[in-house]
Amino acid sequence: MAIVLRTLPGQRRALYVPRDELLRRRDERVRELVSYAARHVPYYRDLDPREIRTADDLELLPLLEKTTVQQDPEQFRADTPLGRDALTFRTAGSTGTPVTIFRDRRSLLENIAYTERERAVETGLAGRRYRYPSATIAVSEGNFPRVREFYGRASFRPLRPREQPIPLDAPPPEQAAALARIKPLVLRGFGSALELLFRSAHAGGWDIHRPAVVVYGGDTMTPAGRALIEEAFGVPVISRYSAAEAFRIGFTCEHRTGFHLHEDLSVVRVVDGELAVTDLLNRGMVLLNYRLGDMGQVGPAGCRCGRTTRLLTTLAGRIESIIRLADGSTVHPRVLEEIVHRRRAVMRFQLVQRADDDFHLRLVTADAVSFEEASPGITVDLRERLGGANVTAERVAELRASDRGKFSSIVGMTSPSGLAGV
C-alpha cells in the first residue's frame, strides 16, 4: 500500500507510486506543459502540441542550448500572471555567464510537498520525523537563501526541522565548532564543502560532532569523500540532485545505488552522455530538452527500497570538466579525482589545465610535511594518466568556493572563465 502524506491543502502526495500511475501522471503533465508553452511562451509559438503526447515524444524536439537561454531568457518566460509574477534565479552557465531562470510561485510551493519523497529517506536514517535539529553549510546569498526566504513568507510549516545555517566561507575549524554547538541530527550542504570539513577533521584528528546523516547537493562529492565520511566517521551520506532549471530531479535512497528520478516532475534524457531535462512543474518559464551540462547514465526502474522510478545510476560531473589533451584524447575528471584522493592527507585540491600538456596542481594539506609526502606520488600518477603532460604542484592554505558556493576541483581549458582563481 502506498504511504500517503497530506502536505498542501487539498493535495495528496504518495511516496511509493505504482509505476503505471507515475507514467500516466508524467505524460499528462507533458501534454499540459507543451500546450501551455505553445500558447504562452514566445520561443514555442510555432510548436504544434498535437505532436507531443508522451515524454518519449520530447525526443522529436531539438536540444535547447544553455547559451540560447542566456542570450534572451525573456523569450522563454510565459506571458501569463504566473510568468509575470515569477521569482528570478540565476545560475552560472558553462561559459561562466549567469543564466536567468524564472520560477512561478505556485510551483515553488508544490516543491515543498514533493520534498517529502526525499525527506522520507533523511528522516528514516535520522530516526525522527519532526522538529529535529538540522544545520546547513550554505552561502548567505544566492538561490538557496532566496527560496528559504520565500518559503518563510508564503508557507506555514511548524513541524519542519529547526534549520540553522553555518557559513560556507568559514574555515573548517569554525564550522566544526558550530557543529559542536548546534549538534544537528542532519547536516546538509554543498558536496565539496562537506567533504572538505570531514577531510580536515580526519587529517587533524578533530573530535567532530557526528550527525545521524549527511545530505549533500549543489555540487559533487567524490566517491572517496563519501567513503571517508561513512567509514571513518560512521555517518551515512545521501544526496539530492536539483538545478535552478529543474528543482526536483533525483535523490538517493537508503541503499544509495543511484538517484531515484522524479519522473512525474521532470523528464530526464541522456544524449551522448549528457543529461537534458524538462521541468514539468514550472509555468513561469518553459525549457524543453534543456542541456544541463552534467554527465550521467540512466538505468531501469526499480530498487530494493520499493520505489518504482528509474535510477540515475551515474552522475559524473560537468561536461566542461573533461580534460582534452594535445593528442585529441580525453580524460574524465572522476579519474583524476580518484588519483589525488588516494592520499587522505589531501583535504582539497584543484588541478588547472594551463595548456594542452601543462597542468598546475594546488593542494590543501594539514601541514607542509603532509604535502611533501603526498605531492611527489600524486604528480607522478597524474603525469602518467595525462599522457606525460607537465604537472607542477603547490601547497596552498585554502581553496575557496565561488560566491554561489560551488567548487570545481578539475578546471579544464573549456571550463568557465575565472574558475581557476577561486
C-alpha positions as CSV (number, residue, x, y, z in Angstrom):
1,M,0.0,0.0,0.0
2,A,1.2,3.5,-0.8
3,I,2.2,5.8,2.0
4,V,0.2,9.0,1.5
5,L,1.0,12.4,3.0
6,R,-1.3,15.4,3.1
7,T,1.3,18.1,2.6
8,L,-0.5,21.0,0.9
9,P,-4.2,22.0,1.3
10,G,-6.3,19.7,-0.9
11,Q,-3.3,17.8,-2.3
12,R,-2.0,14.3,-1.7
13,R,1.4,13.0,-2.4
14,A,2.5,9.4,-2.5
15,L,6.0,8.3,-1.6
16,Y,5.6,5.0,-3.3
17,V,3.7,5.4,-6.5
18,P,2.7,2.5,-8.8
19,R,4.7,2.8,-12.0
20,D,1.7,2.9,-14.4
21,E,0.3,5.8,-12.3
22,L,3.6,7.5,-12.3
23,L,3.9,7.4,-16.1
24,R,0.3,8.4,-16.6
25,R,0.8,11.4,-14.5
26,R,4.1,12.2,-16.2
27,D,2.6,12.1,-19.8
28,E,-0.4,14.1,-18.7
29,R,1.9,16.8,-17.4
30,V,4.0,16.7,-20.6
31,R,0.9,17.4,-22.7
32,E,-0.3,20.2,-20.4
33,L,3.2,21.8,-20.5
34,V,3.6,21.7,-24.2
35,S,0.2,23.1,-24.8
36,Y,0.8,25.9,-22.3
37,A,4.2,26.6,-24.0
38,A,2.6,26.8,-27.5
39,R,0.0,29.3,-26.2
40,H,2.0,31.5,-23.8
41,V,5.8,31.2,-24.4
42,P,7.2,33.2,-27.3
43,Y,10.0,30.8,-28.1
44,Y,7.5,27.9,-28.6
45,R,4.8,29.8,-30.5
46,D,5.4,27.6,-33.6
47,L,5.2,24.4,-31.7
48,D,2.3,22.0,-32.6
49,P,1.3,20.4,-29.2
50,R,-0.6,17.6,-31.1
51,E,2.8,16.1,-32.0
52,I,3.9,15.7,-28.3
53,R,1.7,13.3,-26.4
54,T,4.2,11.5,-24.2
55,A,7.5,12.1,-22.6
56,D,9.1,9.9,-25.3
57,D,7.8,12.4,-27.9
58,L,10.1,15.1,-26.5
59,E,12.8,13.4,-28.4
60,L,11.2,14.9,-31.6
61,L,12.2,18.4,-30.4
62,P,15.8,19.8,-30.7
63,L,18.0,20.1,-27.6
64,L,17.9,23.5,-26.0
65,E,21.4,25.0,-25.5
66,K,22.2,27.0,-22.4
67,T,23.7,29.8,-24.5
68,T,20.3,30.3,-26.2
69,V,18.6,30.9,-22.8
70,Q,21.5,33.1,-21.7
71,Q,21.1,35.4,-24.7
72,D,17.4,36.1,-24.2
73,P,15.7,34.5,-21.2
74,E,12.6,36.6,-21.7
75,Q,11.6,34.6,-24.8
76,F,11.2,31.5,-22.6
77,R,9.1,33.4,-20.0
78,A,5.3,32.9,-20.1
79,D,3.1,35.9,-20.8
80,T,0.7,34.9,-18.0
81,P,0.4,36.0,-14.4
82,L,2.5,33.0,-13.4
83,G,5.2,34.2,-15.7
84,R,4.9,37.9,-14.9
85,D,4.9,37.3,-11.1
86,A,7.7,34.6,-11.2
87,L,10.7,34.8,-8.9
88,T,14.1,35.3,-10.6
89,F,17.0,33.0,-10.0
90,R,20.5,32.9,-11.6
91,T,22.8,30.0,-12.1
92,A,26.3,30.0,-13.6
93,G,26.4,28.8,-17.1
94,S,29.0,26.7,-18.9
95,T,30.7,29.8,-20.2
96,G,30.7,31.5,-16.8
97,T,27.9,33.8,-17.8
98,P,24.9,33.6,-15.5
99,V,21.6,32.0,-16.7
100,T,18.4,33.8,-15.7
101,I,15.6,31.4,-14.6
102,F,12.0,32.4,-13.8
103,R,10.0,30.2,-11.5
104,D,6.4,30.7,-10.7
105,R,5.4,30.9,-7.1
106,R,2.9,28.1,-7.2
107,S,5.5,25.6,-8.4
108,L,7.8,26.6,-5.6
109,L,5.1,25.8,-3.1
110,E,4.4,22.5,-4.8
111,N,8.1,21.7,-4.3
112,I,7.5,21.7,-0.5
113,A,5.1,18.8,-1.0
114,Y,7.4,16.8,-3.2
115,T,10.3,17.3,-0.9
116,E,8.6,14.7,1.4
117,R,9.7,12.0,-1.0
118,E,13.3,12.9,-0.4
119,R,12.9,13.7,3.3
120,A,11.5,10.3,4.0
121,V,15.0,8.9,3.4
122,E,16.5,11.5,5.6
123,T,14.1,11.0,8.5
124,G,14.4,7.2,8.2
125,L,18.1,7.4,8.7
126,A,17.8,10.1,11.4
127,G,15.2,8.2,13.3
128,R,13.0,11.2,13.8
129,R,10.4,12.8,11.7
130,Y,9.5,16.1,13.2
131,R,11.3,19.1,14.7
132,Y,14.8,17.6,14.8
133,P,17.9,19.9,14.9
134,S,19.4,20.4,11.4
135,A,22.3,22.5,10.1
136,T,23.2,23.6,6.6
137,I,26.6,24.8,5.4
138,A,25.4,27.4,3.0
139,V,26.1,30.8,1.4
140,S,24.3,33.8,2.8
141,E,23.2,35.0,-0.7
142,G,22.0,33.2,-3.8
143,N,19.2,30.8,-4.9
144,F,19.0,28.7,-1.7
145,P,18.5,31.6,0.7
146,R,16.1,33.2,-1.7
147,V,13.9,30.1,-1.7
148,R,14.1,29.8,2.1
149,E,13.1,33.4,2.4
150,F,10.1,32.9,0.1
151,Y,9.0,29.8,2.0
152,G,9.2,31.7,5.2
153,R,6.8,34.3,3.9
154,A,4.5,32.1,1.8
155,S,4.0,28.9,3.8
156,F,3.4,27.7,7.3
157,R,5.4,24.6,8.3
158,P,5.5,24.3,12.1
159,L,6.8,20.7,12.1
160,R,9.8,21.1,9.8
161,P,13.3,20.7,11.1
162,R,14.8,23.5,13.1
163,E,17.3,24.7,10.5
164,Q,20.4,26.6,11.5
165,P,23.0,28.0,8.9
166,I,26.7,27.5,9.1
167,P,28.6,30.0,6.9
168,L,30.2,28.2,3.9
169,D,33.1,30.7,3.8
170,A,34.0,30.0,7.5
171,P,37.2,27.9,7.9
172,P,36.6,24.2,8.7
173,P,37.6,24.6,12.4
174,E,34.9,27.3,12.8
175,Q,32.4,25.1,11.0
176,A,33.3,22.2,13.3
177,A,32.8,24.5,16.4
178,A,29.4,25.5,15.1
179,L,28.5,21.8,14.7
180,A,29.6,21.1,18.3
181,R,27.3,24.0,19.4
182,I,24.2,23.1,17.3
183,K,24.6,19.3,17.5
184,P,22.4,18.7,14.4
185,L,20.8,15.3,13.7
186,V,21.1,16.1,10.0
187,L,23.9,18.1,8.3
188,R,23.3,19.5,4.8
189,G,25.4,21.4,2.4
190,F,27.4,21.5,-0.9
191,G,29.1,18.3,-1.5
192,S,32.6,19.8,-1.8
193,A,32.2,21.8,1.4
194,L,31.1,18.8,3.4
195,E,33.9,16.8,2.0
196,L,36.4,19.5,3.0
197,L,35.1,19.7,6.5
198,F,35.3,15.9,7.2
199,R,38.7,15.6,5.4
200,S,40.0,18.4,7.6
201,A,38.7,16.7,10.7
202,H,40.2,13.4,9.7
203,A,43.6,14.9,8.8
204,G,43.7,17.0,12.0
205,G,42.3,14.3,14.3
206,W,39.4,16.5,15.5
207,D,36.7,15.2,17.7
208,I,34.0,16.5,15.4
209,H,30.2,16.1,16.1
210,R,28.8,13.3,14.1
211,P,25.3,13.8,12.8
212,A,23.0,10.9,12.1
213,V,23.0,11.6,8.4
214,V,24.8,13.9,5.9
215,V,22.9,15.2,2.9
216,Y,24.7,16.9,0.1
217,G,23.7,18.7,-3.1
218,G,24.6,21.8,-5.2
219,D,27.9,20.3,-6.4
220,T,29.6,16.9,-6.2
221,M,31.2,14.9,-3.5
222,T,33.8,12.4,-4.7
223,P,33.3,8.7,-4.1
224,A,36.5,8.8,-1.9
225,G,35.0,11.6,0.1
226,R,31.7,9.8,0.7
227,A,33.7,6.6,1.7
228,L,35.7,8.7,4.2
229,I,32.6,10.1,5.9
230,E,30.9,6.7,6.0
231,E,33.8,4.6,7.0
232,A,36.0,6.8,9.2
233,F,33.1,8.7,10.9
234,G,30.3,6.1,10.6
235,V,27.8,8.7,9.1
236,P,25.6,7.6,6.1
237,V,25.7,10.0,3.2
238,I,22.8,10.7,0.9
239,S,22.3,13.2,-1.9
240,R,19.7,15.3,-3.7
241,Y,20.1,16.3,-7.3
242,S,18.4,19.5,-8.5
243,A,19.1,22.6,-10.5
244,A,17.6,26.1,-10.8
245,E,16.2,24.9,-14.1
246,A,14.6,21.9,-12.6
247,F,14.1,21.9,-8.8
248,R,13.3,18.2,-8.4
249,I,15.4,15.8,-10.5
250,G,16.5,12.9,-8.2
251,F,17.6,11.7,-4.8
252,T,19.4,8.7,-3.3
253,C,17.5,6.3,-1.1
254,E,18.7,4.3,1.9
255,H,20.6,1.9,-0.4
256,R,22.5,4.7,-2.3
257,T,22.9,2.8,-5.5
258,G,21.8,5.8,-7.7
259,F,19.4,8.7,-7.8
260,H,15.7,8.0,-8.0
261,L,14.3,10.2,-10.7
262,H,11.2,12.3,-10.0
263,E,9.8,11.1,-13.3
264,D,6.5,12.8,-12.9
265,L,8.1,16.1,-12.1
266,S,10.9,16.3,-14.7
267,V,11.8,14.3,-17.8
268,V,15.5,13.3,-18.0
269,R,17.1,12.2,-21.2
270,V,20.7,11.2,-21.8
271,V,22.2,12.4,-25.1
272,D,25.8,11.4,-25.8
273,G,26.4,11.0,-22.1
274,E,25.0,14.4,-21.2
275,L,21.7,15.0,-19.3
276,A,18.9,17.0,-20.8
277,V,15.9,17.9,-18.6
278,T,12.4,19.2,-19.0
279,D,10.8,20.6,-15.8
280,L,7.1,19.6,-15.8
281,L,6.0,21.9,-12.9
282,N,7.3,25.4,-13.7
283,R,4.9,27.7,-15.5
284,G,6.9,30.9,-15.1
285,M,9.4,29.7,-17.7
286,V,9.4,26.7,-20.0
287,L,12.6,24.9,-21.1
288,L,12.1,21.7,-23.2
289,N,15.0,19.3,-23.6
290,Y,17.4,21.7,-21.8
291,R,21.0,20.7,-21.7
292,L,22.2,20.8,-18.1
293,G,25.8,20.2,-18.8
294,D,26.0,17.3,-16.4
295,M,27.2,13.9,-17.4
296,G,25.3,10.8,-16.3
297,Q,23.7,7.4,-17.2
298,V,20.1,6.3,-16.5
299,G,19.3,2.7,-15.7
300,P,16.0,0.7,-15.5
301,A,13.2,1.3,-12.9
302,G,13.1,-0.5,-9.6
303,C,15.1,-0.7,-6.4
304,R,15.2,-2.8,-3.2
305,C,13.7,0.2,-1.4
306,G,10.4,-0.4,-3.2
307,R,10.4,2.9,-5.2
308,T,9.3,2.4,-8.8
309,T,11.2,5.2,-10.6
310,R,14.2,4.8,-12.9
311,L,17.6,5.4,-11.4
312,L,20.2,7.9,-12.5
313,T,23.0,5.3,-12.0
314,T,25.8,7.7,-12.6
315,L,26.2,11.4,-12.0
316,A,29.7,12.1,-13.2
317,G,30.4,15.9,-13.1
318,R,30.3,18.6,-15.7
319,I,30.9,18.3,-19.4
320,E,33.3,21.3,-19.3
321,S,35.4,19.5,-16.6
322,I,36.5,16.8,-19.2
323,I,40.2,17.3,-19.9
324,R,41.3,17.3,-23.5
325,L,44.9,16.5,-24.2
326,A,47.2,17.5,-27.1
327,D,46.7,14.2,-28.9
328,G,42.9,14.7,-29.0
329,S,42.2,12.2,-26.3
330,T,40.1,13.0,-23.2
331,V,40.3,12.2,-19.5
332,H,37.3,12.1,-17.3
333,P,37.5,14.3,-14.2
334,R,36.5,11.4,-11.9
335,V,39.6,9.5,-12.8
336,L,41.8,12.5,-11.8
337,E,39.9,13.0,-8.6
338,E,40.5,9.4,-7.6
339,I,44.2,9.7,-8.2
340,V,44.5,12.7,-5.8
341,H,42.2,11.4,-3.1
342,R,44.0,8.1,-2.7
343,R,46.1,10.2,-0.3
344,R,43.9,11.1,2.5
345,A,46.3,13.8,3.6
346,V,44.8,16.0,0.9
347,M,41.8,17.9,2.2
348,R,41.0,19.8,-1.0
349,F,42.7,20.2,-4.4
350,Q,42.4,22.0,-7.7
351,L,44.0,20.8,-10.9
352,V,44.2,23.6,-13.5
353,Q,45.0,23.0,-17.2
354,R,47.1,25.9,-18.4
355,A,47.8,24.4,-21.9
356,D,47.1,21.1,-23.7
357,D,50.2,19.5,-22.0
358,D,50.7,21.7,-18.9
359,F,48.8,21.4,-15.6
360,H,49.2,23.1,-12.2
361,L,48.1,21.3,-9.1
362,R,47.2,23.1,-5.9
363,L,46.8,21.1,-2.7
364,V,45.4,21.9,0.7
365,T,47.1,19.7,3.3
366,A,47.2,19.8,7.1
367,D,50.9,20.8,7.1
368,A,54.0,21.1,5.0
369,V,55.2,17.6,5.9
370,S,52.0,16.1,4.6
371,F,52.4,18.0,1.3
372,E,56.0,16.9,0.9
373,E,55.0,13.3,1.5
374,A,51.9,13.2,-0.8
375,S,52.7,15.6,-3.7
376,P,55.5,13.6,-5.5
377,G,53.4,10.5,-5.9
378,I,50.4,12.4,-6.9
379,T,52.2,14.4,-9.6
380,V,53.8,11.2,-11.0
381,D,50.5,9.4,-11.2
382,L,48.8,12.4,-12.8
383,R,51.6,12.8,-15.4
384,E,51.2,9.2,-16.4
385,R,47.4,9.5,-16.7
386,L,47.7,12.8,-18.6
387,G,49.9,11.3,-21.3
388,G,53.2,12.6,-20.0
389,A,52.0,16.2,-19.6
390,N,53.9,18.5,-17.3
391,V,52.3,18.7,-13.8
392,T,53.6,21.1,-11.1
393,A,52.4,21.1,-7.5
394,E,51.9,23.8,-5.0
395,R,50.7,23.8,-1.4
396,V,48.1,26.5,-0.6
397,A,46.4,27.4,2.6
398,E,42.9,27.2,1.2
399,L,40.9,26.9,-2.0
400,R,37.7,28.9,-1.8
401,A,34.3,28.1,-3.4
402,S,32.6,30.5,-5.7
403,D,30.2,33.2,-4.4
404,R,27.4,30.8,-5.1
405,G,29.0,28.0,-3.1
406,K,30.2,25.7,-5.8
407,F,33.8,24.4,-6.2
408,S,35.5,22.9,-9.2
409,S,38.4,20.6,-8.4
410,I,39.2,20.0,-12.2
411,V,39.5,23.1,-14.3
412,G,40.0,22.3,-18.0
413,M,40.7,24.8,-20.7
414,T,37.0,24.7,-21.7
415,S,35.8,25.4,-18.1
416,P,34.1,28.7,-17.2
417,S,36.4,31.6,-17.1
418,G,37.6,32.7,-13.7
419,L,37.2,29.3,-12.1
420,A,41.0,28.8,-11.9
421,G,41.2,31.7,-9.5
422,V,38.6,30.6,-6.9
